[in-house]
């Protein structure tokens, strides 16, 4: 097998969810791309990125649900 010389320099994650609130559907999405230094712990960086993008989408859903409840 040939030696693999490629290295990860960026990671990108997309998170999207669609929810039905009352009689309407809403889709929320967030994308983030991060530059990764050579000495980074890649698995930890990936885990943190997924946590952050999913957290942002969850926050968007929470914000719209709260806004709808105030109406």
Predicted model as a PDB file, atoms N, CA, C, CB and O in Angstrom, pLDDT in the B-factor column:
MODEL        1                                                                  
ATOM      1  N   UNK A   1       0.853  -1.182   0.000  1.00 86.00           N  
ATOM      2  CA  UNK A   1       0.000   0.000   0.000  1.00 86.00           C  
ATOM      3  C   UNK A   1       0.894   1.240   0.000  1.00 86.00           C  
ATOM      4  CB  UNK A   1      -0.968   0.001   1.232  1.00 86.00           C  
ATOM      5  O   UNK A   1       1.874   1.290   0.744  1.00 86.00           O  
ATOM      6  N   UNK A   2       0.568   2.251  -0.833  1.00 87.00           N  
ATOM      7  CA  UNK A   2       1.396   3.458  -0.870  1.00 87.00           C  
ATOM      8  C   UNK A   2       1.239   4.276   0.410  1.00 87.00           C  
ATOM      9  CB  UNK A   2       1.033   4.316  -2.088  1.00 87.00           C  
ATOM     10  O   UNK A   2       0.204   4.229   1.074  1.00 87.00           O  
ATOM     11  N   UNK A   3       2.272   5.013   0.733  1.00 91.00           N  
ATOM     12  CA  UNK A   3       2.232   5.889   1.906  1.00 91.00           C  
ATOM     13  C   UNK A   3       1.239   7.023   1.643  1.00 91.00           C  
ATOM     14  CB  UNK A   3       3.656   6.459   2.232  1.00 91.00           C  
ATOM     15  O   UNK A   3       1.265   7.646   0.581  1.00 91.00           O  
ATOM     16  N   UNK A   4       0.378   7.282   2.602  1.00 86.00           N  
ATOM     17  CA  UNK A   4      -0.613   8.358   2.499  1.00 86.00           C  
ATOM     18  C   UNK A   4       0.026   9.636   3.043  1.00 86.00           C  
ATOM     19  CB  UNK A   4      -1.939   8.003   3.286  1.00 86.00           C  
ATOM     20  O   UNK A   4       0.502   9.665   4.178  1.00 86.00           O  
ATOM     21  N   UNK A   5       0.034  10.673   2.240  1.00 87.00           N  
ATOM     22  CA  UNK A   5       0.699  11.917   2.637  1.00 87.00           C  
ATOM     23  C   UNK A   5      -0.275  13.056   2.897  1.00 87.00           C  
ATOM     24  CB  UNK A   5       1.678  12.332   1.574  1.00 87.00           C  
ATOM     25  O   UNK A   5       0.126  14.127   3.354  1.00 87.00           O  
ATOM     26  N   UNK A   6      -1.545  12.834   2.610  1.00 88.00           N  
ATOM     27  CA  UNK A   6      -2.527  13.888   2.849  1.00 88.00           C  
ATOM     28  C   UNK A   6      -2.727  14.127   4.340  1.00 88.00           C  
ATOM     29  CB  UNK A   6      -3.859  13.534   2.193  1.00 88.00           C  
ATOM     30  O   UNK A   6      -2.559  13.219   5.154  1.00 88.00           O  
ATOM     31  N   UNK A   7      -3.083  15.345   4.683  1.00 89.00           N  
ATOM     32  CA  UNK A   7      -3.372  15.677   6.081  1.00 89.00           C  
ATOM     33  C   UNK A   7      -4.580  16.593   6.121  1.00 89.00           C  
ATOM     34  CB  UNK A   7      -2.144  16.348   6.775  1.00 89.00           C  
ATOM     35  O   UNK A   7      -4.818  17.369   5.195  1.00 89.00           O  
ATOM     36  N   UNK A   8      -5.312  16.498   7.162  1.00 91.00           N  
ATOM     37  CA  UNK A   8      -6.490  17.338   7.355  1.00 91.00           C  
ATOM     38  C   UNK A   8      -6.046  18.722   7.806  1.00 91.00           C  
ATOM     39  CB  UNK A   8      -7.464  16.708   8.388  1.00 91.00           C  
ATOM     40  O   UNK A   8      -5.324  18.861   8.793  1.00 91.00           O  
ATOM     41  N   UNK A   9      -6.483  19.744   7.075  1.00 94.00           N  
ATOM     42  CA  UNK A   9      -6.163  21.122   7.450  1.00 94.00           C  
ATOM     43  C   UNK A   9      -7.424  21.916   7.786  1.00 94.00           C  
ATOM     44  CB  UNK A   9      -5.396  21.814   6.319  1.00 94.00           C  
ATOM     45  O   UNK A   9      -7.354  22.948   8.452  1.00 94.00           O  
ATOM     46  N   UNK A  10      -8.582  21.428   7.320  1.00 95.00           N  
ATOM     47  CA  UNK A  10      -9.868  22.036   7.640  1.00 95.00           C  
ATOM     48  C   UNK A  10     -10.850  20.921   7.962  1.00 95.00           C  
ATOM     49  CB  UNK A  10     -10.389  22.927   6.465  1.00 95.00           C  
ATOM     50  O   UNK A  10     -10.777  19.830   7.397  1.00 95.00           O  
ATOM     51  N   UNK A  11     -11.759  21.206   8.865  1.00 97.00           N  
ATOM     52  CA  UNK A  11     -12.906  20.329   9.063  1.00 97.00           C  
ATOM     53  C   UNK A  11     -14.146  21.195   8.988  1.00 97.00           C  
ATOM     54  CB  UNK A  11     -12.826  19.555  10.430  1.00 97.00           C  
ATOM     55  O   UNK A  11     -14.125  22.364   9.373  1.00 97.00           O  
ATOM     56  N   UNK A  12     -15.224  20.618   8.491  1.00 97.00           N  
ATOM     57  CA  UNK A  12     -16.466  21.359   8.310  1.00 97.00           C  
ATOM     58  C   UNK A  12     -17.616  20.461   8.719  1.00 97.00           C  
ATOM     59  CB  UNK A  12     -16.631  21.847   6.839  1.00 97.00           C  
ATOM     60  O   UNK A  12     -17.625  19.269   8.414  1.00 97.00           O  
ATOM     61  N   UNK A  13     -18.587  21.039   9.410  1.00 97.00           N  
ATOM     62  CA  UNK A  13     -19.757  20.269   9.828  1.00 97.00           C  
ATOM     63  C   UNK A  13     -21.013  21.055   9.502  1.00 97.00           C  
ATOM     64  CB  UNK A  13     -19.696  19.935  11.339  1.00 97.00           C  
ATOM     65  O   UNK A  13     -21.056  22.278   9.642  1.00 97.00           O  
ATOM     66  N   UNK A  14     -22.038  20.329   9.065  1.00 97.00           N  
ATOM     67  CA  UNK A  14     -23.347  20.897   8.762  1.00 97.00           C  
ATOM     68  C   UNK A  14     -24.345  20.212   9.689  1.00 97.00           C  
ATOM     69  CB  UNK A  14     -23.737  20.707   7.235  1.00 97.00           C  
ATOM     70  O   UNK A  14     -24.333  18.990   9.832  1.00 97.00           O  
ATOM     71  N   UNK A  15     -25.195  20.993  10.307  1.00 97.00           N  
ATOM     72  CA  UNK A  15     -26.250  20.426  11.141  1.00 97.00           C  
ATOM     73  C   UNK A  15     -27.565  21.055  10.697  1.00 97.00           C  
ATOM     74  CB  UNK A  15     -25.980  20.677  12.676  1.00 97.00           C  
ATOM     75  O   UNK A  15     -27.651  22.270  10.521  1.00 97.00           O  
ATOM     76  N   UNK A  16     -28.590  20.220  10.515  1.00 97.00           N  
ATOM     77  CA  UNK A  16     -29.889  20.732  10.059  1.00 97.00           C  
ATOM     78  C   UNK A  16     -30.988  19.892  10.682  1.00 97.00           C  
ATOM     79  CB  UNK A  16     -29.994  20.713   8.499  1.00 97.00           C  
ATOM     80  O   UNK A  16     -30.867  18.676  10.832  1.00 97.00           O  
ATOM     81  N   UNK A  17     -32.060  20.577  11.037  1.00 96.00           N  
ATOM     82  CA  UNK A  17     -33.216  19.889  11.589  1.00 96.00           C  
ATOM     83  C   UNK A  17     -34.474  20.601  11.105  1.00 96.00           C  
ATOM     84  CB  UNK A  17     -33.157  19.845  13.149  1.00 96.00           C  
ATOM     85  O   UNK A  17     -34.495  21.824  10.966  1.00 96.00           O  
ATOM     86  N   UNK A  18     -35.519  19.822  10.852  1.00 95.00           N  
ATOM     87  CA  UNK A  18     -36.831  20.385  10.514  1.00 95.00           C  
ATOM     88  C   UNK A  18     -37.796  19.985  11.614  1.00 95.00           C  
ATOM     89  CB  UNK A  18     -37.337  19.891   9.105  1.00 95.00           C  
ATOM     90  O   UNK A  18     -37.821  18.834  12.050  1.00 95.00           O  
ATOM     91  N   UNK A  19     -38.582  20.943  12.052  1.00 92.00           N  
ATOM     92  CA  UNK A  19     -39.550  20.669  13.117  1.00 92.00           C  
ATOM     93  C   UNK A  19     -40.905  21.257  12.729  1.00 92.00           C  
ATOM     94  CB  UNK A  19     -39.063  21.256  14.480  1.00 92.00           C  
ATOM     95  O   UNK A  19     -40.992  22.262  12.024  1.00 92.00           O  
ATOM     96  N   UNK A  20     -41.943  20.608  13.205  1.00 90.00           N  
ATOM     97  CA  UNK A  20     -43.295  21.119  12.986  1.00 90.00           C  
ATOM     98  C   UNK A  20     -43.728  21.825  14.265  1.00 90.00           C  
ATOM     99  CB  UNK A  20     -44.299  19.966  12.598  1.00 90.00           C  
ATOM    100  O   UNK A  20     -43.741  21.237  15.346  1.00 90.00           O  
ATOM    101  N   UNK A  21     -44.077  23.080  14.118  1.00 84.00           N  
ATOM    102  CA  UNK A  21     -44.559  23.880  15.240  1.00 84.00           C  
ATOM    103  C   UNK A  21     -45.938  24.373  14.857  1.00 84.00           C  
ATOM    104  CB  UNK A  21     -43.585  25.077  15.580  1.00 84.00           C  
ATOM    105  O   UNK A  21     -46.104  25.111  13.886  1.00 84.00           O  
ATOM    106  N   UNK A  22     -46.911  23.961  15.622  1.00 83.00           N  
ATOM    107  CA  UNK A  22     -48.312  24.205  15.293  1.00 83.00           C  
ATOM    108  C   UNK A  22     -48.582  23.585  13.929  1.00 83.00           C  
ATOM    109  CB  UNK A  22     -48.649  25.741  15.298  1.00 83.00           C  
ATOM    110  O   UNK A  22     -48.452  22.370  13.787  1.00 83.00           O  
ATOM    111  N   UNK A  23     -48.945  24.357  12.939  1.00 88.00           N  
ATOM    112  CA  UNK A  23     -49.254  23.803  11.619  1.00 88.00           C  
ATOM    113  C   UNK A  23     -48.191  24.130  10.573  1.00 88.00           C  
ATOM    114  CB  UNK A  23     -50.594  24.320  11.150  1.00 88.00           C  
ATOM    115  O   UNK A  23     -48.416  23.929   9.380  1.00 88.00           O  
ATOM    116  N   UNK A  24     -47.034  24.630  11.011  1.00 88.00           N  
ATOM    117  CA  UNK A  24     -45.979  25.018  10.072  1.00 88.00           C  
ATOM    118  C   UNK A  24     -44.698  24.226  10.322  1.00 88.00           C  
ATOM    119  CB  UNK A  24     -45.695  26.521  10.180  1.00 88.00           C  
ATOM    120  O   UNK A  24     -44.394  23.841  11.451  1.00 88.00           O  
ATOM    121  N   UNK A  25     -43.963  23.996   9.249  1.00 92.00           N  
ATOM    122  CA  UNK A  25     -42.662  23.352   9.356  1.00 92.00           C  
ATOM    123  C   UNK A  25     -41.579  24.410   9.260  1.00 92.00           C  
ATOM    124  CB  UNK A  25     -42.477  22.275   8.260  1.00 92.00           C  
ATOM    125  O   UNK A  25     -41.673  25.340   8.459  1.00 92.00           O  
ATOM    126  N   UNK A  26     -40.551  24.262  10.084  1.00 92.00           N  
ATOM    127  CA  UNK A  26     -39.408  25.172  10.098  1.00 92.00           C  
ATOM    128  C   UNK A  26     -38.141  24.338   9.957  1.00 92.00           C  
ATOM    129  CB  UNK A  26     -39.377  26.036  11.411  1.00 92.00           C  
ATOM    130  O   UNK A  26     -38.022  23.267  10.552  1.00 92.00           O  
ATOM    131  N   UNK A  27     -37.204  24.833   9.172  1.00 95.00           N  
ATOM    132  CA  UNK A  27     -35.921  24.164   9.017  1.00 95.00           C  
ATOM    133  C   UNK A  27     -34.834  25.095   9.530  1.00 95.00           C  
ATOM    134  CB  UNK A  27     -35.664  23.762   7.531  1.00 95.00           C  
ATOM    135  O   UNK A  27     -34.795  26.278   9.192  1.00 95.00           O  
ATOM    136  N   UNK A  28     -33.964  24.545  10.343  1.00 96.00           N  
ATOM    137  CA  UNK A  28     -32.872  25.298  10.938  1.00 96.00           C  
ATOM    138  C   UNK A  28     -31.575  24.634  10.530  1.00 96.00           C  
ATOM    139  CB  UNK A  28     -33.003  25.375  12.489  1.00 96.00           C  
ATOM    140  O   UNK A  28     -31.463  23.408  10.532  1.00 96.00           O  
ATOM    141  N   UNK A  29     -30.596  25.452  10.178  1.00 97.00           N  
ATOM    142  CA  UNK A  29     -29.332  24.901   9.700  1.00 97.00           C  
ATOM    143  C   UNK A  29     -28.178  25.782  10.156  1.00 97.00           C  
ATOM    144  CB  UNK A  29     -29.337  24.768   8.162  1.00 97.00           C  
ATOM    145  O   UNK A  29     -28.302  27.001  10.270  1.00 97.00           O  
ATOM    146  N   UNK A  30     -27.059  25.128  10.411  1.00 97.00           N  
ATOM    147  CA  UNK A  30     -25.845  25.857  10.772  1.00 97.00           C  
ATOM    148  C   UNK A  30     -24.658  25.095  10.199  1.00 97.00           C  
ATOM    149  CB  UNK A  30     -25.715  26.028  12.330  1.00 97.00           C  
ATOM    150  O   UNK A  30     -24.607  23.867  10.255  1.00 97.00           O  
ATOM    151  N   UNK A  31     -23.704  25.840   9.647  1.00 98.00           N  
ATOM    152  CA  UNK A  31     -22.494  25.266   9.069  1.00 98.00           C  
ATOM    153  C   UNK A  31     -21.303  26.005   9.663  1.00 98.00           C  
ATOM    154  CB  UNK A  31     -22.501  25.360   7.500  1.00 98.00           C  
ATOM    155  O   UNK A  31     -21.323  27.229   9.789  1.00 98.00           O  
ATOM    156  N   UNK A  32     -20.284  25.268  10.021  1.00 97.00           N  
ATOM    157  CA  UNK A  32     -19.061  25.903  10.499  1.00 97.00           C  
ATOM    158  C   UNK A  32     -17.862  25.156   9.932  1.00 97.00           C  
ATOM    159  CB  UNK A  32     -19.012  25.929  12.054  1.00 97.00           C  
ATOM    160  O   UNK A  32     -17.853  23.928   9.854  1.00 97.00           O  
ATOM    161  N   UNK A  33     -16.857  25.921   9.539  1.00 97.00           N  
ATOM    162  CA  UNK A  33     -15.614  25.356   9.024  1.00 97.00           C  
ATOM    163  C   UNK A  33     -14.481  25.861   9.900  1.00 97.00           C  
ATOM    164  CB  UNK A  33     -15.385  25.738   7.521  1.00 97.00           C  
ATOM    165  O   UNK A  33     -14.410  27.049  10.213  1.00 97.00           O  
ATOM    166  N   UNK A  34     -13.601  24.962  10.291  1.00 97.00           N  
ATOM    167  CA  UNK A  34     -12.488  25.333  11.166  1.00 97.00           C  
ATOM    168  C   UNK A  34     -11.159  24.927  10.548  1.00 97.00           C  
ATOM    169  CB  UNK A  34     -12.648  24.685  12.549  1.00 97.00           C  
ATOM    170  O   UNK A  34     -11.029  23.854   9.958  1.00 97.00           O  
ATOM    171  N   UNK A  35     -10.182  25.804  10.696  1.00 97.00           N  
ATOM    172  CA  UNK A  35      -8.822  25.480  10.302  1.00 97.00           C  
ATOM    173  C   UNK A  35      -8.176  24.728  11.460  1.00 97.00           C  
ATOM    174  CB  UNK A  35      -8.008  26.768   9.925  1.00 97.00           C  
ATOM    175  O   UNK A  35      -8.281  25.140  12.615  1.00 97.00           O  
ATOM    176  N   UNK A  36      -7.520  23.642  11.146  1.00 96.00           N  
ATOM    177  CA  UNK A  36      -6.956  22.781  12.180  1.00 96.00           C  
ATOM    178  C   UNK A  36      -5.428  22.858  12.133  1.00 96.00           C  
ATOM    179  CB  UNK A  36      -7.438  21.313  12.000  1.00 96.00           C  
ATOM    180  O   UNK A  36      -4.833  22.563  11.097  1.00 96.00           O  
ATOM    181  N   UNK A  37      -4.784  23.252  13.238  1.00 95.00           N  
ATOM    182  CA  UNK A  37      -3.326  23.268  13.253  1.00 95.00           C  
ATOM    183  C   UNK A  37      -2.765  21.847  13.208  1.00 95.00           C  
ATOM    184  CB  UNK A  37      -2.812  24.004  14.497  1.00 95.00           C  
ATOM    185  O   UNK A  37      -3.437  20.895  13.603  1.00 95.00           O  
ATOM    186  N   UNK A  38      -1.549  21.716  12.733  1.00 91.00           N  
ATOM    187  CA  UNK A  38      -0.932  20.397  12.586  1.00 91.00           C  
ATOM    188  C   UNK A  38      -0.864  19.613  13.885  1.00 91.00           C  
ATOM    189  CB  UNK A  38       0.447  20.545  12.028  1.00 91.00           C  
ATOM    190  O   UNK A  38      -0.986  18.388  13.875  1.00 91.00           O  
ATOM    191  N   UNK A  39      -0.671  20.299  14.998  1.00 94.00           N  
ATOM    192  CA  UNK A  39      -0.502  19.602  16.277  1.00 94.00           C  
ATOM    193  C   UNK A  39      -1.823  19.357  17.011  1.00 94.00           C  
ATOM    194  CB  UNK A  39       0.423  20.396  17.168  1.00 94.00           C  
ATOM    195  O   UNK A  39      -1.816  18.960  18.176  1.00 94.00           O  
ATOM    196  N   UNK A  40      -2.939  19.585  16.350  1.00 96.00           N  
ATOM    197  CA  UNK A  40      -4.258  19.427  16.993  1.00 96.00           C  
ATOM    198  C   UNK A  40      -4.597  17.950  17.184  1.00 96.00           C  
ATOM    199  CB  UNK A  40      -5.360  20.117  16.153  1.00 96.00           C  
ATOM    200  O   UNK A  40      -4.120  17.082  16.453  1.00 96.00           O  
ATOM    201  N   UNK A  41      -5.424  17.699  18.175  1.00 96.00           N  
ATOM    202  CA  UNK A  41      -5.995  16.371  18.413  1.00 96.00           C  
ATOM    203  C   UNK A  41      -7.238  16.281  17.533  1.00 96.00           C  
ATOM    204  CB  UNK A  41      -6.341  16.130  19.957  1.00 96.00           C  
ATOM    205  O   UNK A  41      -8.306  16.752  17.923  1.00 96.00           O  
ATOM    206  N   UNK A  42      -7.112  15.688  16.361  1.00 95.00           N  
ATOM    207  CA  UNK A  42      -8.182  15.702  15.365  1.00 95.00           C  
ATOM    208  C   UNK A  42      -9.495  15.102  15.877  1.00 95.00           C  
ATOM    209  CB  UNK A  42      -7.737  14.953  14.136  1.00 95.00           C  
ATOM    210  O   UNK A  42     -10.545  15.705  15.654  1.00 95.00           O  
ATOM    211  N   UNK A  43      -9.490  13.949  16.550  1.00 96.00           N  
ATOM    212  CA  UNK A  43     -10.762  13.431  17.066  1.00 96.00           C  
ATOM    213  C   UNK A  43     -11.436  14.391  18.052  1.00 96.00           C  
ATOM    214  CB  UNK A  43     -10.535  12.089  17.740  1.00 96.00           C  
ATOM    215  O   UNK A  43     -12.658  14.539  18.030  1.00 96.00           O  
ATOM    216  N   UNK A  44     -10.659  15.037  18.904  1.00 97.00           N  
ATOM    217  CA  UNK A  44     -11.235  15.997  19.857  1.00 97.00           C  
ATOM    218  C   UNK A  44     -11.780  17.221  19.133  1.00 97.00           C  
ATOM    219  CB  UNK A  44     -10.183  16.426  20.896  1.00 97.00           C  
ATOM    220  O   UNK A  44     -12.829  17.748  19.502  1.00 97.00           O  
ATOM    221  N   UNK A  45     -11.070  17.674  18.101  1.00 97.00           N  
ATOM    222  CA  UNK A  45     -11.529  18.820  17.317  1.00 97.00           C  
ATOM    223  C   UNK A  45     -12.844  18.495  16.609  1.00 97.00           C  
ATOM    224  CB  UNK A  45     -10.458  19.235  16.291  1.00 97.00           C  
ATOM    225  O   UNK A  45     -13.755  19.321  16.578  1.00 97.00           O  
ATOM    226  N   UNK A  46     -12.940  17.305  16.047  1.00 96.00           N  
ATOM    227  CA  UNK A  46     -14.186  16.903  15.381  1.00 96.00           C  
ATOM    228  C   UNK A  46     -15.340  16.848  16.374  1.00 96.00           C  
ATOM    229  CB  UNK A  46     -14.016  15.537  14.696  1.00 96.00           C  
ATOM    230  O   UNK A  46     -16.429  17.350  16.098  1.00 96.00           O  
ATOM    231  N   UNK A  47     -15.098  16.240  17.519  1.00 97.00           N  
ATOM    232  CA  UNK A  47     -16.144  16.141  18.539  1.00 97.00           C  
ATOM    233  C   UNK A  47     -16.631  17.529  18.966  1.00 97.00           C  
ATOM    234  CB  UNK A  47     -15.626  15.364  19.761  1.00 97.00           C  
ATOM    235  O   UNK A  47     -17.833  17.763  19.096  1.00 97.00           O  
ATOM    236  N   UNK A  48     -15.684  18.442  19.180  1.00 97.00           N  
ATOM    237  CA  UNK A  48     -16.048  19.806  19.597  1.00 97.00           C  
ATOM    238  C   UNK A  48     -16.836  20.521  18.499  1.00 97.00           C  
ATOM    239  CB  UNK A  48     -14.782  20.618  19.954  1.00 97.00           C  
ATOM    240  O   UNK A  48     -17.792  21.241  18.786  1.00 97.00           O  
ATOM    241  N   UNK A  49     -16.437  20.322  17.249  1.00 97.00           N  
ATOM    242  CA  UNK A  49     -17.147  20.963  16.143  1.00 97.00           C  
ATOM    243  C   UNK A  49     -18.578  20.448  16.048  1.00 97.00           C  
ATOM    244  CB  UNK A  49     -16.410  20.722  14.818  1.00 97.00           C  
ATOM    245  O   UNK A  49     -19.512  21.238  15.910  1.00 97.00           O  
ATOM    246  N   UNK A  50     -18.759  19.134  16.119  1.00 97.00           N  
ATOM    247  CA  UNK A  50     -20.120  18.579  16.075  1.00 97.00           C  
ATOM    248  C   UNK A  50     -20.959  19.098  17.236  1.00 97.00           C  
ATOM    249  CB  UNK A  50     -20.078  17.041  16.107  1.00 97.00           C  
ATOM    250  O   UNK A  50     -22.120  19.462  17.052  1.00 97.00           O  
ATOM    251  N   UNK A  51     -20.373  19.134  18.430  1.00 97.00           N  
ATOM    252  CA  UNK A  51     -21.098  19.642  19.599  1.00 97.00           C  
ATOM    253  C   UNK A  51     -21.548  21.081  19.361  1.00 97.00           C  
ATOM    254  CB  UNK A  51     -20.218  19.559  20.866  1.00 97.00           C  
ATOM    255  O   UNK A  51     -22.682  21.440  19.677  1.00 97.00           O  
ATOM    256  N   UNK A  52     -20.666  21.896  18.809  1.00 97.00           N  
ATOM    257  CA  UNK A  52     -20.979  23.308  18.597  1.00 97.00           C  
ATOM    258  C   UNK A  52     -22.041  23.517  17.514  1.00 97.00           C  
ATOM    259  CB  UNK A  52     -19.717  24.062  18.226  1.00 97.00           C  
ATOM    260  O   UNK A  52     -22.958  24.315  17.709  1.00 97.00           O  
ATOM    261  N   UNK A  53     -21.937  22.819  16.378  1.00 98.00           N  
ATOM    262  CA  UNK A  53     -22.925  23.038  15.327  1.00 98.00           C  
ATOM    263  C   UNK A  53     -24.293  22.492  15.720  1.00 98.00           C  
ATOM    264  CB  UNK A  53     -22.462  22.393  14.027  1.00 98.00           C  
ATOM    265  O   UNK A  53     -25.313  23.114  15.426  1.00 98.00           O  
ATOM    266  N   UNK A  54     -24.325  21.339  16.380  1.00 97.00           N  
ATOM    267  CA  UNK A  54     -25.620  20.824  16.856  1.00 97.00           C  
ATOM    268  C   UNK A  54     -26.203  21.750  17.928  1.00 97.00           C  
ATOM    269  CB  UNK A  54     -25.461  19.382  17.421  1.00 97.00           C  
ATOM    270  O   UNK A  54     -27.412  21.977  17.966  1.00 97.00           O  
ATOM    271  N   UNK A  55     -25.348  22.278  18.787  1.00 97.00           N  
ATOM    272  CA  UNK A  55     -25.802  23.208  19.817  1.00 97.00           C  
ATOM    273  C   UNK A  55     -26.397  24.471  19.232  1.00 97.00           C  
ATOM    274  CB  UNK A  55     -24.663  23.566  20.731  1.00 97.00           C  
ATOM    275  O   UNK A  55     -27.387  24.988  19.748  1.00 97.00           O  
ATOM    276  N   UNK A  56     -25.807  24.970  18.163  1.00 97.00           N  
ATOM    277  CA  UNK A  56     -26.335  26.173  17.519  1.00 97.00           C  
ATOM    278  C   UNK A  56     -27.709  25.913  16.911  1.00 97.00           C  
ATOM    279  CB  UNK A  56     -25.367  26.666  16.437  1.00 97.00           C  
ATOM    280  O   UNK A  56     -28.606  26.748  17.034  1.00 97.00           O  
ATOM    281  N   UNK A  57     -27.886  24.767  16.257  1.00 97.00           N  
ATOM    282  CA  UNK A  57     -29.196  24.437  15.685  1.00 97.00           C  
ATOM    283  C   UNK A  57     -30.222  24.256  16.802  1.00 97.00           C  
ATOM    284  CB  UNK A  57     -29.111  23.154  14.814  1.00 97.00           C  
ATOM    285  O   UNK A  57     -31.355  24.723  16.689  1.00 97.00           O  
ATOM    286  N   UNK A  58     -29.829  23.585  17.868  1.00 96.00           N  
ATOM    287  CA  UNK A  58     -30.739  23.428  19.007  1.00 96.00           C  
ATOM    288  C   UNK A  58     -31.160  24.785  19.562  1.00 96.00           C  
ATOM    289  CB  UNK A  58     -30.075  22.590  20.112  1.00 96.00           C  
ATOM    290  O   UNK A  58     -32.320  24.979  19.925  1.00 96.00           O  
ATOM    291  N   UNK A  59     -30.213  25.728  19.629  1.00 96.00           N  
ATOM    292  CA  UNK A  59     -30.531  27.077  20.120  1.00 96.00           C  
ATOM    293  C   UNK A  59     -31.507  27.779  19.183  1.00 96.00           C  
ATOM    294  CB  UNK A  59     -29.246  27.917  20.269  1.00 96.00           C  
ATOM    295  O   UNK A  59     -32.420  28.464  19.645  1.00 96.00           O  
ATOM    296  N   UNK A  60     -31.328  27.620  17.880  1.00 95.00           N  
ATOM    297  CA  UNK A  60     -32.246  28.231  16.927  1.00 95.00           C  
ATOM    298  C   UNK A  60     -33.665  27.699  17.120  1.00 95.00           C  
ATOM    299  CB  UNK A  60     -31.774  27.975  15.492  1.00 95.00           C  
ATOM    300  O   UNK A  60     -34.626  28.468  17.099  1.00 95.00           O  
ATOM    301  N   UNK A  61     -33.793  26.404  17.304  1.00 94.00           N  
ATOM    302  CA  UNK A  61     -35.115  25.807  17.538  1.00 94.00           C  
ATOM    303  C   UNK A  61     -35.702  26.345  18.836  1.00 94.00           C  
ATOM    304  CB  UNK A  61     -35.023  24.257  17.589  1.00 94.00           C  
ATOM    305  O   UNK A  61     -36.868  26.738  18.883  1.00 94.00           O  
ATOM    306  N   UNK A  62     -34.893  26.361  19.882  1.00 94.00           N  
ATOM    307  CA  UNK A  62     -35.365  26.863  21.179  1.00 94.00           C  
ATOM    308  C   UNK A  62     -35.834  28.309  21.070  1.00 94.00           C  
ATOM    309  CB  UNK A  62     -34.254  26.752  22.235  1.00 94.00           C  
ATOM    310  O   UNK A  62     -36.861  28.668  21.647  1.00 94.00           O  
ATOM    311  N   UNK A  63     -35.100  29.142  20.339  1.00 93.00           N  
ATOM    312  CA  UNK A  63     -35.463  30.554  20.184  1.00 93.00           C  
ATOM    313  C   UNK A  63     -36.822  30.707  19.473  1.00 93.00           C  
ATOM    314  CB  UNK A  63     -34.363  31.300  19.395  1.00 93.00           C  
ATOM    315  O   UNK A  63     -37.644  31.520  19.894  1.00 93.00           O  
ATOM    316  N   UNK A  64     -37.061  29.938  18.406  1.00 89.00           N  
ATOM    317  CA  UNK A  64     -38.335  30.073  17.684  1.00 89.00           C  
ATOM    318  C   UNK A  64     -39.482  29.529  18.514  1.00 89.00           C  
ATOM    319  CB  UNK A  64     -38.275  29.346  16.331  1.00 89.00           C  
ATOM    320  O   UNK A  64     -40.582  30.080  18.481  1.00 89.00           O  
ATOM    321  N   UNK A  65     -39.246  28.459  19.258  1.00 88.00           N  
ATOM    322  CA  UNK A  65     -40.304  27.916  20.111  1.00 88.00           C  
ATOM    323  C   UNK A  65     -40.686  28.940  21.174  1.00 88.00           C  
ATOM    324  CB  UNK A  65     -39.854  26.589  20.774  1.00 88.00           C  
ATOM    325  O   UNK A  65     -41.872  29.152  21.429  1.00 88.00           O  
ATOM    326  N   UNK A  66     -39.701  29.573  21.793  1.00 90.00           N  
ATOM    327  CA  UNK A  66     -39.978  30.606  22.803  1.00 90.00           C  
ATOM    328  C   UNK A  66     -40.731  31.784  22.176  1.00 90.00           C  
ATOM    329  CB  UNK A  66     -38.657  31.100  23.453  1.00 90.00           C  
ATOM    330  O   UNK A  66     -41.672  32.307  22.772  1.00 90.00           O  
ATOM    331  N   UNK A  67     -40.324  32.194  20.989  1.00 87.00           N  
ATOM    332  CA  UNK A  67     -40.991  33.319  20.309  1.00 87.00           C  
ATOM    333  C   UNK A  67     -42.436  32.974  19.998  1.00 87.00           C  
ATOM    334  CB  UNK A  67     -40.249  33.692  19.008  1.00 87.00           C  
ATOM    335  O   UNK A  67     -43.320  33.816  20.155  1.00 87.00           O  
ATOM    336  N   UNK A  68     -42.687  31.757  19.564  1.00 83.00           N  
ATOM    337  CA  UNK A  68     -44.057  31.332  19.235  1.00 83.00           C  
ATOM    338  C   UNK A  68     -44.931  31.261  20.489  1.00 83.00           C  
ATOM    339  CB  UNK A  68     -44.040  29.961  18.531  1.00 83.00           C  
ATOM    340  O   UNK A  68     -46.131  31.527  20.429  1.00 83.00           O  
ATOM    341  N   UNK A  69     -44.332  30.907  21.611  1.00 82.00           N  
ATOM    342  CA  UNK A  69     -45.091  30.812  22.862  1.00 82.00           C  
ATOM    343  C   UNK A  69     -45.499  32.193  23.363  1.00 82.00           C  
ATOM    344  CB  UNK A  69     -44.266  30.087  23.934  1.00 82.00           C  
ATOM    345  O   UNK A  69     -46.503  32.325  24.063  1.00 82.00           O  
ATOM    346  N   UNK A  70     -44.726  33.227  23.010  1.00 82.00           N  
ATOM    347  CA  UNK A  70     -45.056  34.598  23.452  1.00 82.00           C  
ATOM    348  C   UNK A  70     -46.185  35.198  22.641  1.00 82.00           C  
ATOM    349  CB  UNK A  70     -43.831  35.500  23.356  1.00 82.00           C  
ATOM    350  O   UNK A  70     -46.773  36.200  23.049  1.00 82.00           O  
ATOM    351  N   UNK A  71     -46.498  34.603  21.495  1.00 76.00           N  
ATOM    352  CA  UNK A  71     -47.539  35.168  20.627  1.00 76.00           C  
ATOM    353  C   UNK A  71     -48.913  34.862  21.145  1.00 76.00           C  
ATOM    354  CB  UNK A  71     -47.404  34.645  19.217  1.00 76.00           C  
ATOM    355  O   UNK A  71     -49.905  35.262  20.537  1.00 76.00           O  
TER     356      UNK A  71                                                      
ENDMDL                                                                          
END                                                                             
